[in-house]
Amino acid sequence: MARLGPRARDQAWAWAELLRLPALFTIPGDAFAGAAALGARPNSRTLLAIGSSLCLYEAGMALNDWADRAEDAVERPHRPLPSGRIHPAAALAAAGALTAAGLALADHAGRPALAVAVPLAATVWAYDLTLKRTPAGPAAMATARGLDVLLGATATGGTSRSGHVFPGVTAACRTARRALPSALALATHTLAVTTVSRGETQGGSPVAPLAALATTGALAWALANDPAGTGQPGQPAAAWSQPAGDTPTAPEPAPLGGAKARLGQAPGVTPSPGLSPTPGPTPGPTPGPGPSPGPAPRSTPTPVTDTLRGALTLAYAATSARPLFHAALNPSPPLTQRAVGGGIRAMIPLQATLAARAGAPFTALLVAALAPAARKFARKVSVT
């Protein structure tokens, strides 16, 4: 195999810098966390969602540098565009091509996934072109990360492609609500890190690093004290059932009264003494074959999953908190950039913790295994 010449190597290195390749290791965990939140094993549609996320993320990176090329010429002249190593038109074309590829992969994962990928792509472009320099910038970035988790969930739990858009939106909403807690956790962390990143080039106040440090502590506490992801510390996960008319591959929390309905009893009606709760035949037409049931819900936390979740929570807190503490003490540009890089890398143990909390230890270990590679490559190419 022929080696690349010096010019080709320089060009490849410039694109690696533009696209911030080490940050790609923080993306697959979004889809895996979304799948775990459903109680479903990753499948081929999960892989399509990961491919879509990677493309849309890299589109955002290329578009970011294209939009910041004038500012970078003053503050970061070593970046690929102001240094002349990559032409601005090439970066813009790459952003458009990667966006189209991301939407195409989402479409192959099913209409529910596409229904999430479209607003995700719109959020990425709106952030880079308009919102980044406004007070809404951090919230827009947090929204994009949350939508990325929901993209993985809707792809994993979605149905095959169809020609209708609105049924896909409905199915996406039904599936996404089950992954909403995980999406909110990652969005909250992203909001804090993005707020800190505003002081990367010129430094600033210690308020943003301190707020991000408090956010890290709050998330770590919530993950450690709510092992089943119920929102109530120490409580077991809720019952699960398959909603009528939906065909996801994962279960959904049963509505109130669901236990009574399974016993053949209407909600709010107390059975007479001596009557068997076994439901008998009901009048009316016989229902046709319903949707195939989803997989069984994940088991309640075990000592093994609790230990794994605790270790991953500590890894998340340590990865994020230490550089933030240093930036709070001295909010200079170098320490702020280091804090942002630590916050980006902390996405991986956070995603793994969410998967372990959902009862998916193997998925959690798979996500956690990406952390060493992210750390290694971040020494060569900056993630900020």
URVEN-V506794 format. One record per pair of residues at least 4 apart in sequence whose C-alpha atoms are under 6 Angstrom apart, sorted by the first residue. I is the first residue (numbers start at 1). J is the second residue. Records with the same first field share a line. If there is no record, write none. Layout:
I = J ; J
This chain:
4 = 8 ; 9
14 = 80
15 = 19
16 = 20 ; 21
19 = 58 ; 61
20 = 383
22 = 374 ; 377 ; 378
23 = 383
25 = 374
26 = 348
28 = 50
29 = 33 ; 351 ; 367
30 = 149
31 = 149 ; 152
33 = 351 ; 355
34 = 149 ; 152 ; 153 ; 179
35 = 40 ; 153 ; 156
36 = 40 ; 355 ; 358
37 = 179 ; 358
38 = 250
39 = 250 ; 297 ; 298
40 = 250
42 = 46
45 = 109 ; 155 ; 156
46 = 152 ; 155 ; 156
48 = 105 ; 109
49 = 106 ; 152
52 = 102 ; 105 ; 106
53 = 57
55 = 98 ; 102
56 = 99 ; 102
59 = 95 ; 98 ; 99
60 = 64 ; 124
62 = 91 ; 95
63 = 92 ; 95
64 = 128
65 = 69
66 = 88
68 = 72
72 = 76 ; 77
73 = 77 ; 82
77 = 82 ; 83
78 = 83
79 = 83
80 = 85 ; 86
81 = 86
94 = 98
106 = 113 ; 114
107 = 111 ; 114
109 = 155
110 = 160 ; 161
111 = 161 ; 168
112 = 154 ; 158 ; 168 ; 169 ; 171 ; 172
113 = 151 ; 154 ; 155
115 = 169
116 = 151
119 = 123
120 = 144 ; 147
123 = 127
126 = 130
127 = 131 ; 132
128 = 132
131 = 136 ; 137
132 = 137
138 = 191 ; 194 ; 195
139 = 191
142 = 187 ; 190 ; 191
145 = 187
146 = 183 ; 187
147 = 151
149 = 183
150 = 154 ; 176
153 = 157
154 = 158 ; 172 ; 175
157 = 248 ; 249 ; 250
158 = 248
172 = 176
184 = 188
190 = 194
192 = 212
193 = 340 ; 343
196 = 208 ; 209
197 = 340
199 = 203 ; 204
200 = 333 ; 336 ; 337
201 = 333
202 = 333
203 = 331 ; 332 ; 333
204 = 331
206 = 328 ; 331
209 = 324 ; 328
210 = 328
213 = 321
220 = 313
222 = 226
225 = 233
226 = 233 ; 234
227 = 357
228 = 236 ; 237 ; 357
230 = 237
239 = 253 ; 254
240 = 251 ; 252 ; 253 ; 254
241 = 251 ; 252 ; 254
242 = 251
247 = 291
249 = 294
250 = 294 ; 295
251 = 294
254 = 258
257 = 267
260 = 265 ; 267
261 = 265 ; 266
263 = 277 ; 278
264 = 279
298 = 359
301 = 305
302 = 306
303 = 307
305 = 309
309 = 353 ; 356
312 = 349 ; 353
313 = 353
316 = 346 ; 349 ; 350
317 = 321
318 = 322
319 = 342 ; 346
320 = 342 ; 343 ; 346
321 = 325
323 = 339
324 = 339
327 = 331 ; 335 ; 336
331 = 336
332 = 336
333 = 337
342 = 346
349 = 353 ; 368
352 = 364 ; 367 ; 368
355 = 360 ; 364
356 = 360 ; 361 ; 364
374 = 378
378 = 382
